[in-house]
Amino acid sequence: MRADAIKRLVGDRPYWAPHPGPQTKVLAVGNVFEILYGGARGGGKTDAGIAWLLKAPHFGNPRYRALVLRQSYKDLRDWIDRASRIYAWYGGRRIGEEFRFQNGAVFSLGYLKDRKSFEKYQGHEYQKVLIEEAGQIPDEKMYLMLLGSCRSTVEGLAPRILLTANPGGAGHGWLKARFGCGKGSGHEPGRAFRGEDGELRMYIPATVEDNPTLLKTDPRYVAYLNALPEPLRSAWRNGDWDVYMGQAFSWSGENIITPQPVPEDARIIMAYDWGFGKPFSVGWWWVAGDCLIRIDELYGCVPGQADTGLRLSDVEVARRIIEREQEMGWKPYRRLCDPTCFNKKPDMIGGGQGDSTATVFLRAGLTLSPGDPSRKLKFRQFAMRVETKTLKVFSTCKEFIRTVPNLPMNEHTWDDVDTTAEDHIYDEACHPCMEVPLPAAVLEAQFGREAKPAAEAEPETGAYANLGDLLKRTRRRK
């Protein structure tokens, strides 16, 4: 950003000016709808967001309205204190849950304490939306609800949204996928690209070196970041979005493998998770010794719309399964599904009860068997397979890789994934894990003590009844 442009932003007031690098970059970008700013901690995200709301041509128009969001008032309090000092230079003062400016602009403050909080902004119009610590939003669909409020009927004021975030947390996966932050995404940091909705997006990374003010006032902060254990150091010091932190499972690159020929006599399990308004999931698993290998998948999700189902009939899903298996030459010896697939459904045409999904599939030549639906047991079995690297996935299974490694933990029970997340592929993948329990010898070799397979362990008193303890212990060993 040129000196004259900075002067237009901050005037002759010496209180604040952007540092060269990412702060200057985010203030210079003019035609991008969505920007994710951040990466490493200490990169100057807070000040950049505060100043971004003051950019022309929005600031100065008396009809300009902006929305600032954080998870709770307590979380937003530091932002408010900092913004109050800066906005005072521009004729702004805080009145209740708003910053009001002498030029007529109004910045509203909001909190996202629960799922209902995301709904209350529907129908509102804000020409700019700033979401602080967007990684605390667990579900992309919740974010899209907020995105609908970023719109403009004011001539000359295009809608814009800025998110700040660090790697890790509940929203790590969808942020990484949406903004192309990880290696191999095909998107260059600092360069705009068009998303599936046709709008421009951009990821602007920043590190503590981009914040000379912090380096000068608190040089010990860098030492703190350098001393963090992995994966915190890679995430918070380097802004690495390819780490797995805050997710339910200890995923690694060893779990993802290059596709290889599948023997003709391979033992293959087909697993199925029903979905209509939400996506259905079909996975084909090769039982190779102690390993379960995901070799292919069929995911019923609308392209570009996470967690949105194709709304296909059971007849059509069965047809697509048969078509895929004929194409690949596979003959699964077992087809597993949730027991609810055997429940009869309402007959929407004739009334009464209609055929179950299992009946429809059987009529098409696909015989389903009920899998074990126990959430605690399947979570434990799946997690131990991931930990022992006996669950592997072909790199061509893109939807599995997009969703499962990034699933957050259920923070209330710590023995399940967060079921509000996009967990359909995980539910499907648990069926073969429960069908082919991990041998006790593998567990003993990995964890150094006798462990029972899930099918033999008691739900509450087994060796790993609460996986939280297991995960903490294995992470300490690392």
C-alpha positions as CSV (number, residue, x, y, z in Angstrom):
1,M,0.0,0.0,0.0
2,R,1.4,3.4,-1.0
3,A,2.1,6.1,1.6
4,D,-0.7,8.3,0.3
5,A,-3.2,5.4,0.6
6,I,-2.1,4.8,4.2
7,K,-2.6,8.5,4.9
8,R,-6.1,8.3,3.5
9,L,-6.8,5.5,5.9
10,V,-5.3,6.8,9.1
11,G,-5.1,10.5,8.2
12,D,-2.4,12.6,10.0
13,R,-3.1,10.8,13.2
14,P,0.0,8.9,14.4
15,Y,-1.8,6.3,16.5
16,W,-1.7,3.3,14.1
17,A,-0.4,2.4,10.7
18,P,-0.1,-1.0,9.0
19,H,3.2,-2.9,9.1
20,P,4.7,-3.8,5.7
21,G,3.7,-7.3,4.6
22,P,0.4,-9.0,5.4
23,Q,-1.3,-6.1,7.3
24,T,-0.6,-3.8,4.3
25,K,-1.7,-6.6,1.9
26,V,-5.1,-7.1,3.6
27,L,-5.8,-3.4,3.5
28,A,-4.8,-3.1,-0.2
29,V,-7.0,-5.9,-1.5
30,G,-10.1,-4.3,-3.0
31,N,-12.1,-6.8,-5.1
32,V,-12.1,-10.0,-3.1
33,F,-15.3,-11.1,-1.3
34,E,-13.8,-13.5,1.3
35,I,-10.4,-13.1,2.9
36,L,-8.8,-15.4,5.5
37,Y,-6.0,-13.6,7.4
38,G,-3.7,-15.3,9.8
39,G,-1.9,-18.6,10.2
40,A,0.7,-18.2,12.9
41,R,0.0,-16.5,16.2
42,G,1.2,-12.9,16.8
43,G,0.8,-11.9,13.1
44,G,-1.2,-8.8,13.8
45,K,-4.6,-10.1,13.0
46,T,-6.5,-8.0,15.6
47,D,-5.2,-4.6,14.4
48,A,-5.6,-5.6,10.8
49,G,-9.3,-6.5,11.3
50,I,-10.0,-3.3,13.2
51,A,-8.4,-1.2,10.4
52,W,-10.0,-3.2,7.6
53,L,-13.4,-2.0,8.8
54,L,-12.2,1.6,8.3
55,K,-11.3,1.2,4.6
56,A,-12.8,3.4,1.9
57,P,-15.2,3.5,0.2
58,H,-17.3,1.9,3.0
59,F,-16.1,4.1,5.8
60,G,-17.5,7.5,5.2
61,N,-20.8,6.4,3.7
62,P,-23.5,7.2,6.3
63,R,-25.4,4.0,5.3
64,Y,-22.4,1.7,6.0
65,R,-23.1,-1.1,8.4
66,A,-20.6,-3.7,9.7
67,L,-20.8,-6.7,11.9
68,V,-18.0,-8.0,14.2
69,L,-18.4,-11.5,15.6
70,R,-16.6,-13.7,18.1
71,Q,-17.6,-16.8,20.1
72,S,-18.5,-14.9,23.3
73,Y,-18.5,-11.5,24.8
74,K,-15.5,-12.5,27.0
75,D,-13.6,-13.4,23.9
76,L,-14.4,-10.2,22.2
77,R,-13.6,-7.9,25.2
78,D,-9.9,-7.5,24.3
79,W,-10.9,-6.7,20.7
80,I,-13.3,-4.0,22.0
81,D,-10.7,-2.5,24.2
82,R,-8.2,-2.2,21.4
83,A,-10.8,-1.0,18.9
84,S,-12.1,1.7,21.3
85,R,-8.7,3.3,21.4
86,I,-8.3,3.3,17.6
87,Y,-11.8,4.2,16.6
88,A,-11.7,7.2,18.9
89,W,-9.4,8.8,16.4
90,Y,-12.1,8.5,13.8
91,G,-15.0,9.9,15.7
92,G,-16.2,6.5,16.9
93,R,-17.5,5.6,20.4
94,R,-19.0,2.5,21.8
95,I,-22.7,2.6,22.8
96,G,-23.9,-0.7,24.1
97,E,-23.2,-3.4,21.5
98,E,-22.3,-0.9,18.8
99,F,-19.6,1.4,17.7
100,R,-21.2,4.6,16.3
101,F,-19.2,7.1,14.2
102,Q,-19.8,10.8,13.5
103,N,-20.0,10.0,9.8
104,G,-23.0,7.7,10.3
105,A,-21.3,4.4,10.1
106,V,-22.3,1.7,12.7
107,F,-20.3,-1.4,13.6
108,S,-22.4,-4.0,15.5
109,L,-20.9,-6.5,17.9
110,G,-22.2,-10.1,18.0
111,Y,-21.5,-13.3,19.8
112,L,-21.8,-16.9,18.6
113,K,-22.3,-18.7,21.8
114,D,-24.5,-21.5,20.4
115,R,-26.0,-22.8,17.1
116,K,-29.1,-20.5,17.4
117,S,-26.8,-17.5,17.5
118,F,-25.9,-18.1,13.8
119,E,-29.6,-17.8,12.9
120,K,-30.4,-14.4,14.4
121,Y,-28.5,-12.5,11.7
122,Q,-30.6,-14.0,8.9
123,G,-32.3,-11.2,7.0
124,H,-29.9,-8.6,8.2
125,E,-27.7,-6.6,5.9
126,Y,-24.0,-5.8,6.6
127,Q,-21.7,-4.5,3.9
128,K,-18.8,-5.8,5.9
129,V,-18.5,-8.8,8.3
130,L,-15.4,-9.4,10.5
131,I,-15.2,-12.8,12.2
132,E,-12.5,-13.0,14.8
133,E,-11.0,-16.5,15.4
134,A,-13.2,-18.2,12.8
135,G,-11.6,-21.5,13.7
136,Q,-14.0,-21.7,16.6
137,I,-16.9,-22.2,14.1
138,P,-17.1,-26.0,13.9
139,D,-19.3,-26.4,10.8
140,E,-19.0,-24.7,7.4
141,K,-22.8,-24.6,7.1
142,M,-23.0,-22.5,10.2
143,Y,-20.5,-20.1,8.6
144,L,-22.6,-20.0,5.4
145,M,-25.6,-18.8,7.5
146,L,-23.5,-15.8,8.5
147,L,-22.3,-15.3,5.0
148,G,-25.9,-14.7,3.8
149,S,-25.9,-11.5,5.9
150,C,-22.9,-10.1,4.1
151,R,-24.8,-8.3,1.4
152,S,-25.4,-4.8,0.1
153,T,-28.2,-2.7,-1.3
154,V,-26.1,0.5,-1.0
155,E,-24.6,1.7,-4.3
156,G,-20.9,1.7,-4.3
157,L,-20.5,-0.5,-1.2
158,A,-19.7,-4.1,-2.3
159,P,-20.1,-6.8,0.4
160,R,-16.9,-8.0,1.9
161,I,-16.0,-10.5,4.7
162,L,-12.7,-11.0,6.6
163,L,-12.0,-14.0,8.8
164,T,-9.0,-14.3,11.2
165,A,-7.8,-17.7,12.4
166,N,-4.9,-19.9,13.4
167,P,-4.6,-23.6,12.5
168,G,-6.2,-26.0,14.9
169,G,-9.6,-26.0,16.5
170,A,-13.0,-27.2,15.5
171,G,-13.1,-25.3,12.2
172,H,-9.6,-26.2,11.0
173,G,-10.8,-28.6,8.3
174,W,-13.4,-26.5,6.5
175,L,-11.2,-23.3,6.7
176,K,-8.3,-25.2,5.2
177,A,-10.5,-26.6,2.4
178,R,-12.4,-23.4,1.7
179,F,-9.4,-21.1,1.5
180,G,-6.8,-23.6,0.1
181,C,-4.4,-23.1,3.0
182,G,-2.7,-26.6,2.9
183,K,0.1,-27.8,0.7
184,G,-1.1,-29.3,-2.5
185,S,-4.3,-27.3,-2.6
186,G,-3.3,-25.7,-5.9
187,H,-3.9,-22.2,-4.5
188,E,-1.1,-19.7,-3.9
189,P,-1.2,-17.7,-0.6
190,G,-2.0,-14.0,-1.3
191,R,-3.5,-14.7,-4.7
192,A,-7.3,-14.7,-5.2
193,F,-9.1,-17.6,-6.7
194,R,-12.8,-18.3,-7.4
195,G,-14.7,-20.7,-5.2
196,E,-17.5,-23.0,-6.2
197,D,-19.9,-20.1,-5.7
198,G,-18.1,-18.0,-8.3
199,E,-16.9,-15.5,-5.6
200,L,-13.2,-14.5,-5.1
201,R,-11.4,-15.9,-2.1
202,M,-7.9,-15.3,-0.7
203,Y,-5.7,-16.6,2.1
204,I,-3.2,-14.1,3.5
205,P,-0.7,-15.8,5.8
206,A,1.1,-14.0,8.6
207,T,3.7,-14.9,11.2
208,V,5.1,-13.1,14.3
209,E,7.9,-11.7,12.1
210,D,5.3,-9.7,10.3
211,N,4.5,-7.9,13.5
212,P,7.5,-5.7,14.5
213,T,5.5,-4.0,17.3
214,L,5.1,-7.3,19.1
215,L,8.7,-8.3,18.5
216,K,9.8,-5.0,20.1
217,T,7.5,-4.9,23.0
218,D,7.5,-8.6,23.9
219,P,10.5,-10.4,22.5
220,R,9.8,-13.3,24.9
221,Y,6.7,-14.2,22.9
222,V,8.9,-15.7,20.1
223,A,10.7,-17.8,22.6
224,Y,7.4,-19.0,23.9
225,L,6.3,-20.0,20.4
226,N,9.6,-21.7,19.7
227,A,9.4,-23.8,22.9
228,L,5.9,-25.2,22.2
229,P,5.7,-28.9,21.6
230,E,4.5,-30.3,18.3
231,P,2.0,-30.0,16.7
232,L,1.4,-26.6,18.5
233,R,4.8,-25.2,17.3
234,S,4.1,-26.0,13.7
235,A,0.6,-24.6,13.9
236,W,1.1,-21.5,16.1
237,R,4.7,-20.6,15.2
238,N,4.8,-21.4,11.5
239,G,1.0,-21.2,10.6
240,D,1.1,-24.8,9.2
241,W,-2.4,-25.9,8.2
242,D,-1.3,-29.4,7.4
243,V,-1.0,-30.4,11.1
244,Y,-3.7,-32.2,12.9
245,M,-4.5,-30.4,16.2
246,G,-7.7,-30.3,18.1
247,Q,-9.2,-33.1,16.0
248,A,-10.7,-36.3,17.4
249,F,-8.0,-38.6,15.9
250,S,-4.2,-38.7,15.7
251,W,-4.1,-38.7,12.0
252,S,-0.9,-38.6,10.0
253,G,0.4,-38.9,6.5
254,E,1.1,-42.6,7.0
255,N,-2.7,-43.2,7.0
256,I,-2.9,-42.0,3.4
257,I,-1.3,-44.2,0.7
258,T,-0.9,-44.2,-3.0
259,P,-3.5,-46.4,-4.8
260,Q,-2.2,-49.9,-5.7
261,P,-3.7,-52.8,-7.6
262,V,-6.3,-54.8,-5.5
263,P,-6.0,-58.6,-5.9
264,E,-8.9,-60.3,-7.6
265,D,-9.4,-62.5,-4.5
266,A,-9.2,-59.6,-2.1
267,R,-11.7,-59.6,0.8
268,I,-13.7,-56.5,0.4
269,I,-16.4,-55.0,2.7
270,M,-18.9,-52.4,1.4
271,A,-20.1,-50.0,4.1
272,Y,-23.0,-47.7,3.8
273,D,-24.4,-44.8,5.8
274,W,-27.9,-43.7,4.7
275,G,-28.5,-40.0,3.8
276,F,-31.0,-37.9,2.0
277,G,-31.0,-34.2,3.0
278,K,-27.6,-35.0,4.5
279,P,-25.0,-36.9,2.3
280,F,-25.1,-40.7,2.1
281,S,-21.7,-42.5,2.2
282,V,-20.6,-45.7,0.6
283,G,-17.0,-47.0,1.1
284,W,-15.2,-50.1,-0.2
285,W,-12.7,-51.5,2.2
286,W,-10.0,-54.1,1.5
287,V,-9.3,-56.4,4.5
288,A,-5.5,-56.8,4.0
289,G,-4.1,-58.8,7.0
290,D,-4.4,-56.6,10.1
291,C,-5.1,-53.5,7.9
292,L,-8.3,-52.0,6.6
293,I,-7.7,-50.1,3.4
294,R,-10.3,-47.8,1.9
295,I,-10.0,-48.3,-1.8
296,D,-12.9,-46.3,-3.2
297,E,-15.9,-44.2,-2.1
298,L,-19.3,-42.9,-3.3
299,Y,-20.4,-39.8,-1.4
300,G,-23.8,-38.3,-2.0
301,C,-22.9,-34.6,-1.4
302,V,-23.8,-31.6,-3.6
303,P,-20.6,-30.4,-5.1
304,G,-19.3,-27.3,-3.4
305,Q,-22.0,-27.5,-0.6
306,A,-20.5,-29.2,2.4
307,D,-22.8,-31.5,4.3
308,T,-25.7,-31.1,1.8
309,G,-27.2,-34.3,0.5
310,L,-28.1,-35.1,-3.1
311,R,-31.6,-36.3,-2.0
312,L,-31.5,-39.5,-4.0
313,S,-33.9,-42.4,-3.6
314,D,-32.8,-45.7,-2.3
315,V,-33.3,-47.2,-5.8
316,E,-31.0,-44.6,-7.3
317,V,-28.3,-45.1,-4.7
318,A,-28.4,-48.9,-5.2
319,R,-28.1,-48.4,-8.9
320,R,-25.0,-46.3,-8.5
321,I,-23.4,-48.8,-6.2
322,I,-24.0,-51.7,-8.6
323,E,-22.6,-49.5,-11.5
324,R,-19.4,-48.7,-9.6
325,E,-18.8,-52.3,-8.5
326,Q,-19.3,-53.6,-12.1
327,E,-16.9,-50.9,-13.3
328,M,-14.2,-51.9,-10.8
329,G,-14.9,-55.7,-10.9
330,W,-15.4,-55.9,-7.1
331,K,-17.6,-58.5,-5.3
332,P,-17.8,-57.6,-1.6
333,Y,-18.3,-60.5,0.7
334,R,-20.1,-58.3,3.3
335,R,-22.3,-55.2,3.0
336,L,-22.7,-53.3,6.3
337,C,-25.1,-50.5,7.3
338,D,-26.7,-48.9,10.3
339,P,-29.5,-51.1,11.7
340,T,-32.0,-48.3,11.0
341,C,-31.7,-49.2,7.3
342,F,-34.0,-52.1,8.2
343,N,-36.8,-49.9,9.6
344,K,-39.8,-49.5,7.4
345,K,-40.4,-46.0,6.0
346,P,-43.7,-44.1,5.6
347,D,-45.3,-44.6,2.2
348,M,-45.6,-41.1,0.9
349,I,-47.9,-42.2,-2.0
350,G,-50.2,-44.9,-0.7
351,G,-50.0,-44.2,3.0
352,G,-49.0,-46.6,5.7
353,Q,-45.6,-48.2,5.8
354,G,-43.3,-48.6,2.8
355,D,-40.2,-50.7,2.2
356,S,-37.1,-50.3,4.2
357,T,-33.8,-49.3,2.6
358,A,-32.5,-52.9,3.1
359,T,-35.5,-54.2,1.3
360,V,-35.0,-51.9,-1.7
361,F,-31.3,-52.8,-1.8
362,L,-32.2,-56.5,-1.6
363,R,-34.6,-56.1,-4.5
364,A,-31.7,-54.7,-6.5
365,G,-29.4,-57.6,-5.6
366,L,-27.5,-56.0,-2.7
367,T,-27.8,-57.8,0.7
368,L,-27.2,-55.5,3.6
369,S,-26.2,-56.7,7.1
370,P,-26.6,-54.5,10.2
371,G,-23.4,-53.1,11.7
372,D,-22.7,-52.4,15.3
373,P,-24.1,-49.0,16.1
374,S,-22.5,-48.4,19.5
375,R,-21.0,-45.0,19.3
376,K,-18.5,-45.4,22.2
377,L,-17.2,-48.7,21.0
378,K,-16.8,-47.7,17.4
379,F,-15.1,-44.5,18.3
380,R,-12.6,-46.4,20.4
381,Q,-12.0,-49.1,17.7
382,F,-11.7,-46.5,14.9
383,A,-9.3,-44.3,16.9
384,M,-7.0,-47.2,17.8
385,R,-6.9,-48.2,14.1
386,V,-5.8,-44.7,13.2
387,E,-3.3,-44.6,16.0
388,T,-1.7,-47.9,15.0
389,K,-1.7,-47.0,11.3
390,T,-3.8,-50.2,10.5
391,L,-6.5,-48.0,8.9
392,K,-5.3,-46.7,5.6
393,V,-6.9,-44.7,2.8
394,F,-6.2,-44.4,-0.9
395,S,-5.2,-40.8,-1.7
396,T,-8.0,-40.9,-4.3
397,C,-10.7,-41.0,-1.6
398,K,-10.9,-37.2,-1.5
399,E,-14.1,-36.9,0.5
400,F,-12.8,-39.1,3.3
401,I,-9.6,-37.1,3.5
402,R,-11.6,-33.8,3.5
403,T,-13.9,-34.7,6.3
404,V,-12.7,-37.5,8.6
405,P,-9.2,-36.3,9.7
406,N,-10.6,-33.0,10.6
407,L,-13.5,-34.2,12.8
408,P,-13.5,-32.4,16.2
409,M,-14.0,-34.2,19.4
410,N,-17.2,-34.1,21.4
411,E,-16.1,-31.8,24.1
412,H,-18.9,-32.9,26.5
413,T,-18.2,-36.6,26.6
414,W,-14.7,-37.0,25.1
415,D,-15.6,-40.5,23.8
416,D,-17.2,-39.6,20.5
417,V,-16.8,-37.2,17.6
418,D,-18.8,-34.0,17.5
419,T,-22.0,-35.2,15.8
420,T,-22.9,-31.8,14.6
421,A,-19.9,-32.0,12.2
422,E,-19.9,-33.7,8.8
423,D,-19.5,-37.2,10.2
424,H,-21.3,-39.4,7.7
425,I,-18.2,-40.9,6.2
426,Y,-16.8,-41.6,9.7
427,D,-20.1,-43.4,10.6
428,E,-19.8,-45.5,7.5
429,A,-16.1,-46.2,8.0
430,C,-16.7,-47.5,11.6
431,H,-18.7,-50.4,10.3
432,P,-15.7,-52.3,8.9
433,C,-13.7,-51.4,12.0
434,M,-16.3,-53.0,14.2
435,E,-16.6,-56.0,11.8
436,V,-12.9,-56.7,11.8
437,P,-11.7,-55.7,15.3
438,L,-8.1,-54.8,15.7
439,P,-6.1,-57.8,17.1
440,A,-5.1,-57.5,20.7
441,A,-1.5,-58.2,19.8
442,V,-1.3,-55.1,17.7
443,L,-2.8,-53.0,20.5
444,E,-0.3,-54.5,23.0
445,A,2.6,-53.8,20.7
446,Q,1.5,-50.2,20.2
447,F,0.4,-49.2,23.7
448,G,2.6,-51.5,25.8
449,R,-0.1,-53.2,27.8
450,E,-2.9,-55.8,27.3
451,A,-5.9,-54.4,25.5
452,K,-9.1,-56.1,24.5
453,P,-10.7,-55.7,21.1
454,A,-13.8,-53.6,21.1
455,A,-16.1,-56.5,20.7
456,E,-14.7,-58.1,23.9
457,A,-14.4,-55.0,26.1
458,E,-17.2,-53.9,28.5
459,P,-18.7,-50.6,27.4
460,E,-17.8,-48.8,30.6
461,T,-15.1,-50.9,32.2
462,G,-12.9,-52.0,29.3
463,A,-9.3,-51.1,29.0
464,Y,-10.0,-48.1,26.9
465,A,-13.6,-47.3,27.9
466,N,-12.7,-43.6,27.9
467,L,-10.6,-42.9,24.9
468,G,-9.7,-39.4,26.3
469,D,-7.3,-41.1,28.7
470,L,-5.8,-43.2,25.9
471,L,-5.2,-40.3,23.6
472,K,-3.7,-38.2,26.4
473,R,-1.3,-41.0,27.3
474,T,-0.2,-41.8,23.7
475,R,0.3,-38.1,23.0
476,R,2.5,-37.8,26.1
477,R,4.6,-40.7,24.8
478,K,5.2,-38.7,21.6
